[in-house]
Amino acid sequence: MENKISKSVNAIAADKKFAVGNDLVHLPTFLLSLTEPFKNKAYTPAEIAYCDQFSESALRYASTWAAKEAVYKAVKQLDAKALGWKKIEIARDKPGGQPHVTLHQHPGRFKISLSISHDGDYIWAIAFIEIS
């Protein structure tokens, strides 16, 4: 009986076609790590340019970080290979516009829906990912 259950669980896990990831960032805590070396390690040049165009750039960096974390967590469920922070790029068509995700390591492999929200000192992001 236990062997049948184990086989069923493994079959379901192998057939997984979607994943969800989310992240919550506390802005005051995040600000402690928002240094130039961190920016250069974690963000692409396009993300840095996007965030720096705002007077409240720290909020944009935090929301982009939450989005990257949410995408990372979802992708990890479907592909155990390491995914660097700059391999996940969060872009918007216009300032404050809908976020879009590019996975430079997996172009076209996943369909990704991303939502970012902030209220006061908290930023939350959720990513729904489906294998294309």
C-alpha positions as a printed Julia matrix, in Angstrom:
132×3 Matrix{Float64}:
  0.0    0.0     0.0
  2.75   2.43    0.97
  4.6    1.7    -2.28
  1.45   2.5    -4.34
  1.01   5.82   -2.52
  4.65   6.7    -3.1
  4.33   5.91   -6.83
  1.16   8.03   -7.07
  2.79  11.0    -5.34
  5.84  10.73   -7.61
  3.62  10.57  -10.72
  1.73  13.72   -9.68
  4.95  15.58   -8.9
  6.48  14.55  -12.26
  3.41  15.85  -14.09
  3.49  19.26  -12.39
  2.97  21.98  -14.98
  2.6   25.09  -12.81
  3.95  26.69   -9.66
  3.3   29.7    -7.44
  5.87  31.8    -5.63
  5.46  34.85   -3.42
  7.57  37.18   -1.34
  6.99  39.83    1.3
  9.55  42.6     1.82
  9.69  44.85    4.88
 10.97  48.15    3.46
 12.92  49.42    6.53
 14.78  46.09    6.77
 15.37  45.97    3.01
 16.92  49.46    3.1
 19.71  48.11    5.32
 20.93  45.9     2.45
 20.3   48.32   -0.42
 23.95  49.14   -1.18
 25.68  49.74   -4.51
 27.38  46.3    -4.43
 24.0   44.65   -3.76
 22.35  46.59   -6.61
 25.1   45.59   -9.03
 24.88  41.93   -7.97
 21.1   41.57   -7.95
 19.71  43.96  -10.58
 20.19  44.29  -14.32
 21.22  47.67  -15.76
 17.65  48.11  -17.1
 16.16  47.44  -13.65
 18.55  49.92  -12.03
 17.65  52.57  -14.63
 13.93  51.94  -14.03
 14.2   52.2   -10.23
 16.48  55.25  -10.27
 14.02  57.33  -12.32
 11.72  57.66   -9.29
 12.17  59.99   -6.33
 11.26  57.02   -4.09
 13.68  54.65   -5.8
 14.01  52.43   -2.71
 10.36  51.42   -3.01
 10.96  50.45   -6.66
 14.05  48.45   -5.76
 12.11  46.65   -3.01
  9.18  45.85   -5.31
 11.52  44.57   -8.02
 13.33  42.46   -5.41
 10.06  40.98   -4.12
  9.11  40.15   -7.72
 12.46  38.48   -8.4
 12.12  36.43   -5.2
  8.57  35.34   -6.08
  9.62  34.28   -9.58
 12.7   32.5    -8.22
 10.62  30.51   -5.73
  8.14  29.43   -8.4
 10.78  28.5   -10.97
 12.68  26.45   -8.36
  9.63  24.2    -8.0
  9.7   23.35  -11.71
 13.44  23.43  -12.44
 15.99  22.72   -9.72
 18.87  24.35  -11.64
 20.42  27.43  -10.07
 18.95  30.7   -11.33
 21.01  33.85  -10.77
 19.35  37.13   -9.8
 20.34  38.87  -13.03
 18.84  35.96  -15.0
 15.43  37.1   -13.7
 14.59  40.5   -15.16
 11.53  42.51  -14.16
 10.51  45.14  -16.71
  7.59  47.5   -17.19
  6.35  49.06  -20.43
  5.96  52.42  -18.7
  6.65  53.89  -15.25
  4.36  52.18  -12.77
  3.09  49.88  -15.53
  2.35  46.17  -15.49
  5.46  44.13  -14.64
  6.77  41.57  -17.12
  9.34  38.86  -16.49
 12.18  37.72  -18.69
 14.06  34.59  -17.67
 17.33  34.87  -19.57
 18.28  31.29  -18.72
 14.92  29.85  -19.9
 13.65  31.99  -22.8
 10.11  30.98  -23.76
  9.99  27.97  -21.43
  7.53  29.43  -18.94
  4.4   31.58  -19.04
  4.57  33.94  -16.08
  1.95  36.15  -14.49
  3.28  38.57  -11.89
  1.57  40.95   -9.48
  3.26  43.43   -7.13
  1.55  45.39   -4.37
  2.73  47.71   -1.62
  1.13  49.24    1.43
  3.07  51.28    3.96
  6.29  49.49    4.85
  5.39  46.23    3.08
  5.78  45.09   -0.5
  4.3   41.82   -1.7
  4.75  40.0    -5.0
  3.2   36.82   -6.34
  4.17  34.89   -9.45
  2.15  32.21  -11.21
  4.25  30.15  -13.6
  3.17  27.56  -16.14
  5.4   25.44  -18.34
  4.85  26.52  -21.97
